[in-house]
Amino acid sequence: MALNLPNQITVARLVISVLLFVFMSIDRFTPSLVCFALAAGTDWIDGYIARKYKLVTQLGRILDPFADKVLICGIFIFLAAEPNSQILPWMTVVIVGRELLVTALRSFLEQQGGDFSAKMAGKLKMVFQCAAAILSLLVLIQRENVNDTLQLATVVTVWLAVASTVYSGLGYVITAAKMIKAQA
């Protein structure tokens, strides 16, 4: 069954992402935070259910990473456009570029019969990206009343998100190069 429970949760994540972007576009940062946290949480839940109950489908293998990319790339694009955000446009370009590159490599290598599953560095990258987005939204919610601790935590987490994005991207590129060389 293609639209099983994990895939329904993934579709719900896409719908919640659209709501998030609507709220972001009208500067409603508290509902944006709620939508982002809910959408990010469903990413873990759908994968857990799919693996635990052996409900992994081809549709899910395509839809889940797509929903992840929409959520992460979208929130970083919106945050980079916010004047009070710690997320700079070049950081968003790095994040979106990495996501596009890994998606292209995964598609190519899996078409060749290779396994290009997510690695721990990629999962850690997602944690830092989500934390950076949540803290950035908290800064936007508090605007004039942002305390130094939240400001510092946000800056550190944003840089960790960028660094882990680059690190995990390089890991995928190295893995892909080895797989392509082995196939040659």
C-alpha positions in Angstrom: 0.0 0.0 0.0 1.8 3.1 -1.2 -0.1 5.7 0.9 0.5 3.8 4.2 0.8 5.6 7.6 4.4 6.7 7.2 3.7 8.1 3.8 0.6 9.9 5.1 2.7 11.5 7.8 5.2 12.6 5.1 2.4 14.2 3.1 1.2 15.9 6.3 4.7 17.3 6.7 4.5 18.8 3.2 1.1 20.4 4.1 2.5 21.7 7.4 5.5 23.1 5.5 3.2 25.1 3.2 1.4 26.5 6.3 4.8 27.4 7.7 5.7 29.3 4.6 2.4 31.2 4.6 3.0 32.2 8.3 6.6 33.2 7.5 5.5 35.4 4.6 3.1 37.4 6.9 5.7 37.6 9.7 3.7 35.3 12.1 6.7 33.8 13.8 5.1 32.0 16.7 2.8 29.9 14.4 5.8 29.5 12.1 7.8 28.0 15.0 4.9 25.6 15.9 4.6 24.5 12.3 8.3 24.0 11.9 8.7 22.0 15.1 5.7 19.8 14.2 7.0 19.2 10.6 10.5 18.5 11.8 9.2 16.0 14.4 7.2 14.1 11.8 10.4 13.5 9.9 11.6 11.3 12.7 8.2 9.7 13.4 7.5 8.6 9.8 10.9 6.9 9.4 10.6 5.2 12.7 7.2 3.7 11.9 8.3 2.7 8.4 11.3 0.8 9.7 9.8 -0.7 12.8 6.7 -2.0 11.1 8.4 -2.8 7.7 6.3 -0.2 5.9 9.1 1.1 3.7 7.9 1.8 0.2 9.4 3.2 -3.0 7.1 6.2 -2.7 8.3 6.8 0.8 11.9 6.6 -0.3 11.2 9.4 -2.7 8.7 11.5 -0.8 10.4 11.6 2.6 13.7 13.2 1.4 11.7 15.5 -0.9 9.6 16.7 2.1 12.8 17.2 4.1 14.3 19.3 1.3 11.2 21.4 1.0 11.1 22.0 4.8 14.8 22.8 5.3 15.5 24.7 2.1 12.3 26.6 2.5 12.8 27.7 6.1 16.4 28.8 5.4 15.3 30.8 2.4 12.7 32.6 4.4 15.0 33.1 7.4 17.8 34.5 5.1 15.3 37.1 3.9 14.6 38.3 7.5 16.7 41.3 8.5 17.0 40.2 12.2 18.0 36.6 11.3 21.5 35.2 12.0 21.1 33.2 8.8 22.9 35.0 6.0 22.0 34.5 2.3 25.3 32.7 1.5 24.6 30.2 4.3 21.3 29.4 2.7 23.0 29.0 -0.7 25.4 26.5 0.9 22.6 24.5 2.5 20.3 24.5 -0.6 23.3 23.7 -2.8 24.3 20.7 -0.7 20.8 19.4 -0.6 20.5 19.6 -4.4 23.9 18.0 -4.9 23.2 15.1 -2.6 19.7 14.5 -4.1 21.2 14.4 -7.6 24.0 12.0 -6.5 21.5 9.8 -4.7 19.2 9.6 -7.7 22.0 8.8 -10.1 23.7 6.2 -7.9 20.4 4.5 -6.9 19.5 4.3 -10.6 22.8 2.4 -11.1 21.7 0.0 -8.4 23.8 1.5 -5.6 22.8 2.1 -2.0 23.1 5.8 -1.1 21.3 5.8 2.2 21.5 8.6 4.8 24.6 8.5 6.9 25.1 9.6 10.5 26.7 12.9 9.4 23.6 13.7 7.4 21.3 13.0 10.3 23.4 15.2 12.6 23.4 17.9 10.0 19.6 17.8 10.0 19.6 18.1 13.8 21.8 21.2 13.7 19.8 22.7 10.8 16.5 22.2 12.8 18.0 23.6 15.9 19.3 26.7 14.0 15.9 27.2 12.4 14.1 26.9 15.8 16.5 29.3 17.6 16.3 31.7 14.7 12.5 31.7 14.9 12.8 32.3 18.7 15.0 35.4 18.0 12.5 36.7 15.5 9.6 36.1 18.0 11.5 38.1 20.7 12.9 40.7 18.3 13.7 43.7 20.6 13.9 41.6 23.8 16.4 38.9 22.7 18.8 38.1 25.5 22.5 37.5 24.9 22.3 33.8 25.7 19.7 33.2 23.0 21.6 35.3 20.5 24.9 33.5 21.2 23.2 30.1 21.1 21.6 31.0 17.8 24.9 32.2 16.2 26.8 29.0 17.4 24.0 26.7 16.2 23.7 28.4 12.8 27.5 28.0 12.3 27.3 24.3 13.4 24.5 23.8 10.8 26.6 25.3 8.1 29.7 23.4 9.1 27.9 20.1 9.4 26.2 20.7 6.0 29.5 21.1 4.3 31.1 18.2 6.2 28.2 15.8 5.4 28.1 17.0 1.8 31.8 16.3 1.4 31.2 12.8 2.8 28.5 12.1 0.3 30.7 13.3 -2.6 33.6 11.1 -1.5 31.2 8.1 -1.2 29.7 8.8 -4.6 33.1 9.2 -6.2 34.2 5.8 -4.8 31.0 4.2 -6.0 31.3 5.6 -9.5 35.0 4.6 -9.7 34.1 1.0 -8.6 31.4 0.9 -11.3 33.9 2.0 -14.0 
